[in-house]
Amino acid sequence: MKTKKLLSLAFLALFAGVIFQGCSKDDELVKNENETQWSVRPDFATLDNRPADEIAKSMITEKDATPVELDENTPKGAKYALVIGISDYSGTSSDLQYCDDDARDWRNRLQTEGYTVTTILDRSATKSAIQSALATLASKAIAGNEITFVYSGHGSSGNIVTTDLYYISSSYFKTVFTNAKSTKMFFTFDACQIGAMKTALAKTGRIVAVASNTTVYSYDGDASMQNGVFTYYQMRGFDYMGYIYVENDCSYAVTQMKSWASSRGLTVAPSYQDSYSGSFNL
């Protein structure tokens, strides 16, 4: 009797220790060899149970975009950033863990570097809010200004996903920034299947960093990291490794994320496209 009671208590303790958070339908939680918890940021399409016609209406592409006219009255020599982090999505089954933390860390980093930062978090990150903020950021991309865009959240086939479940494509981003004349621009995306952004936004004077390619996933780190894995190593590069330049920081984050994944038997594909001449300091 005593033995059965002990076994029951042990089972309950084990069950209580499992926390499900923003993962795929078939494999919601993965633990590493040290029992530390982390979770996948899956292809959002695997979670989207809406009717096909409704999903089709939620696709925002270059057909919905126009090149943003530059605001030549914007102060020259200024730094502007837009930072978006979405952990809280419409409904409950699609939530992620640390995307809003990623955004707050990036906001703090960029403010330290002298940027004027617009931050959009969680349920505020609607389609209309993101489109408006993107247009404002693009309008400030005049010659002599420095521009940074950060996104952490769900991804799917080259799209970011808004809190109200719209897919905004890489082609939309490309069109919005068509007229940009800034020769110092940094884009970074911590999401799954987001590699198309690297191709779409590549242009002289830009660095584009992505946590995944066109097919694989990105990951939320464990409780000791409290970031997406890619973002965690980006922050660590600046804060602990003392990197000044974006190129060094991106290289470090790519290498460290791959090492993190390899030790857990995972496949990841973080990378960055460097089309900036010289060394890019934030």
Secondary structure, DSSP 8 states (H G I E B T S, - for coil): -HHHHHHHHHHHHHHHT----S--SS---EE-TT--EEEEE-BGGGT--S-HHHHHHTEE-GGG-------TTS-TT-EEEEEEE----SSSTT--SSHHHHHHHHHHHHHHTT-EEEEEEGGG--HHHHHHHHHHHHHT--TT-EEEEEEES-EETTEEE-TT--EEEHHHHHHHTTT---S-EEEEEESTT-THHHHHH--TTEEEEESS-SS--EEE--TTT-SBHHHHHHHHHHHTS---BHHHHHHHHHHHHHHHHHTTT-----EEEE--SS--B-
